[in-house]
């Protein structure tokens, strides 16, 4: 089952430095790293224990930008997310797929209850019927500079084949409905980005 809490950290990297950074950071069963397809960003998914103390988290995370500054083009951006539901769950804490896509929207607070029901009948229905999508997890922000809903979607097929799932006529209508009724900023409020896996490097 997917982790109840995940910390998403985005490392803006200098050109050609992504793999070197991941090698230094290292991975474990609690942490996965993926690199943006355009190569300018490393994203870290970190599974957090529910009882984790803030002091322990600060000690392990705060020095990262200074320690790895030679590889970074900017500071690390982080957000804490809480698991809500999974139309396609994983038997691990974090997706083990070749790619992930982060899909983010900010939902109008007064519309959240209706949105939850609506997405069950629309977005989740499409995802459950798409073989290309192996994992699809719904998280909501706890602490974030971009609050809202974050879908973590895992897949291993060619990204073009995966993207076709969300480029159908039916899904374009779903996005239009979401923009009209639920998303802050309308359809322009939908953010997506695909990242590729790197070979596992243990600490």
C-alpha positions, 0 to 999 in steps of 0.5 A: 500500500502507498505511503500515508505521507510523502515529502516531494522535493524538487531539485533544480539542477544545472545542465547535465548534473541530474545523474551525478546529484542522484548518485550523491543523494542515494536511494533506499526503500523509503526514497525514490528519485526521478529525473524530468524528461527535459533533464532540468529537475530531479524529483525525490519522493520520500515516504515519511513515518506518521510519527516522524519528529520535525527535528529529525526531518530538519536535520536530514533535509535543511543542509541539502542545498549547501551540500550539493550546491555544485549541481543545483541551479536553485534552491530545493522546493518541498511539499508534504502530502497526505494519501487520500485514495488510490484508484490504482494502488501499489504494493510498495510505499512508492511507485516502482515504475519506469516513469512517474507523472505529477498531476497537480490542481488547486481545488476550490475549497467549497467545491472539494466534496463535490470534486471528490465524487466527480473525480471518482466517476470521471478521472478515476474511471478513465485511469482504472480502464487504462492499461498504460497506467500502472499506479495512480495515487491521490494525495492532498497537500498538508504543507505546500507553496502550491496547495491542492491535489497531487496525483502521482501516476506511475507507468512504464510504457513509452511516454507517448502511449501514456499521454494518449490516455489523457489526450482522448476526446473524453478526457479533454471533456473531463478537463473542461468540466474540472476547469469550469467547476472545480479548479482554481484558475480554470483549465490553466490550473492543471500542472503536469510533468513527467519524470524518468527513473534512474538505476537504483543507487543504494546509500 
